[in-house]
Amino acid sequence: MSLTVIILIILLGLFLLILEFFVFPGVTVAGIGGFLFAAGGIYLVYAKYGASHGNIALVTTLIVSIVILVMAFRSKTWNRLMLNSNIEGKVETVEEENIKVGDEGVTITRLNPIGKVSVNSQIIEGRCPGHFVDENTSIIVQKIYKTYVIVKPKN
């Protein structure tokens, strides 16, 4: 096998490792194949051309790999691959000073068994276990939790 073919095998291994880092994250066929091609190419240099040329191929491959990684980190490649979004939502919490057990309210949506209720002019999530309550039905607060209230229909 000629030196040109061995160099191409090592370059193919490095290319597959680059694909592994930037295109297919995780341990995939590209990463395993890249490692095997690079290691196989270095082995072929050792087997065909001896230890001195093998050491040169090994050191050169390691240096090229390190240079590629340094260039990747400096070019802010990871920032382009990252998801840059902010969560602007919030969890509705029950203001316990405004709502007490026994307060009356009305359903805004159908409680099936979860929906929206209005109690003391505050719109919150209401749950009515075991019942389906239509909208615009009067309800009574039974229990208060941090993010929702348990209600029952007013008879």
Rosetta blueprint (number, residue, H / E / L):
1 M L
2 S L
3 L H
4 T H
5 V H
6 I H
7 I H
8 L H
9 I H
10 I H
11 L H
12 L H
13 G H
14 L H
15 F H
16 L H
17 L H
18 I H
19 L H
20 E H
21 F H
22 F H
23 V L
24 F L
25 P L
26 G L
27 V L
28 T L
29 V H
30 A H
31 G H
32 I H
33 G H
34 G H
35 F H
36 L H
37 F H
38 A H
39 A H
40 G H
41 G H
42 I H
43 Y H
44 L H
45 V H
46 Y H
47 A H
48 K H
49 Y H
50 G L
51 A H
52 S H
53 H H
54 G H
55 N H
56 I H
57 A H
58 L H
59 V H
60 T H
61 T H
62 L H
63 I H
64 V H
65 S H
66 I H
67 V H
68 I H
69 L H
70 V H
71 M H
72 A H
73 F H
74 R H
75 S L
76 K L
77 T H
78 W H
79 N H
80 R H
81 L H
82 M L
83 L L
84 N L
85 S L
86 N L
87 I L
88 E L
89 G L
90 K L
91 V L
92 E L
93 T L
94 V L
95 E L
96 E L
97 E L
98 N L
99 I L
100 K L
101 V L
102 G L
103 D L
104 E E
105 G E
106 V E
107 T E
108 I L
109 T L
110 R L
111 L E
112 N L
113 P L
114 I E
115 G E
116 K E
117 V E
118 S E
119 V E
120 N L
121 S L
122 Q E
123 I E
124 I E
125 E E
126 G E
127 R E
128 C L
129 P L
130 G L
131 H L
132 F L
133 V E
134 D L
135 E L
136 N L
137 T L
138 S E
139 I E
140 I E
141 V E
142 Q E
143 K E
144 I E
145 Y L
146 K L
147 T L
148 Y E
149 V E
150 I E
151 V E
152 K E
153 P E
154 K L
155 N L
